Amino acid sequence: MQMHKAKRVVITIEAVMQRRLTEALKSAGVTGWSILPVMGGSGRSGEWSREGQVGRGTGLVQVICIIRPERLDELMEAAFAVVEKHIGVVTVADVEVVRAERF
């Protein structure tokens, strides 16, 4: 089976910023993403969880995009414009996909 190179971008951001981020992605031409809740974790400020320590309005989500490598710069510029002034982490990884026409 033929595989095709792609990029997987995961943006972890405050849930209240989700709509602003997805609007920025749309304006950058990104046509698909998945959004997952972040249930808890640990970072510079210590451990936290959605239950009791962080309210629904201040929780985190992950927005996951898989795109063609040549689209990465445009996506990163759009995402950084939103994440730059808020809590957020952006990671990029090389992946392979089966149906390249979907991305």
C-alpha positions in Angstrom: 0.0 0.0 0.0 1.4 3.4 -1.0 1.9 5.9 1.9 2.2 9.7 1.5 4.1 12.1 3.7 2.1 14.6 5.8 2.4 16.7 8.9 0.4 16.3 12.1 -0.1 19.5 14.0 -1.4 19.4 17.5 -2.4 22.6 19.1 -3.2 22.5 22.9 -5.1 25.7 23.8 -7.6 27.1 26.3 -11.1 25.9 25.5 -12.4 29.4 25.4 -10.0 30.1 22.5 -11.1 27.1 20.4 -13.4 29.0 18.1 -10.9 31.8 17.5 -8.3 29.1 16.6 -10.6 27.2 14.2 -11.6 30.4 12.5 -8.0 31.3 12.0 -7.3 27.8 10.6 -10.3 28.2 8.2 -8.9 31.5 7.0 -5.5 29.8 6.3 -7.3 27.2 4.1 -7.2 24.3 6.6 -10.3 22.2 5.8 -10.2 19.5 8.5 -9.3 19.1 12.2 -10.4 17.1 15.2 -10.9 18.6 18.7 -10.3 16.6 21.8 -10.7 17.6 25.5 -7.6 17.6 27.6 -8.5 15.9 30.9 -5.5 16.9 32.9 -1.7 17.1 32.9 1.3 18.7 34.4 3.4 21.7 33.3 5.2 24.7 34.6 2.4 25.5 37.0 2.2 21.9 38.4 -0.4 19.2 38.0 -4.0 20.0 37.2 -7.2 18.2 36.2 -10.5 19.1 34.8 -12.2 17.8 37.9 -12.1 20.4 40.6 -9.0 22.4 39.8 -9.9 23.8 36.4 -13.3 25.0 35.4 -15.0 24.2 32.1 -14.4 27.7 30.8 -10.6 27.5 31.5 -10.0 23.9 30.5 -7.8 22.9 27.6 -8.5 21.3 24.2 -6.3 19.8 21.5 -7.0 20.8 17.9 -5.4 18.2 15.7 -4.8 18.7 11.9 -3.1 16.5 9.3 -2.0 18.5 6.3 0.3 18.3 3.3 3.8 19.5 4.1 3.6 22.4 1.8 0.7 23.9 3.8 2.5 23.9 7.1 3.9 27.4 7.1 0.4 29.0 6.5 -1.1 26.9 9.2 1.6 27.7 11.7 1.3 31.5 11.1 -2.5 31.3 11.6 -2.1 29.2 14.8 0.7 31.3 16.3 -1.3 34.5 15.8 -3.9 32.9 18.2 -1.6 31.0 20.6 1.0 33.6 21.0 -0.9 35.6 23.7 -2.6 32.7 25.4 -1.8 29.4 27.1 -0.9 27.0 24.3 1.5 24.5 23.0 2.0 23.6 19.3 3.7 20.5 18.1 4.5 19.2 14.6 5.3 15.7 13.6 6.0 13.8 10.4 3.3 11.2 9.6 2.3 9.1 6.7 -1.2 8.8 5.3 -2.9 6.3 3.1 -5.3 8.6 1.2 -3.4 11.8 0.4 -6.3 13.3 -1.5 -8.1 13.8 1.8 -5.5 16.2 3.0 
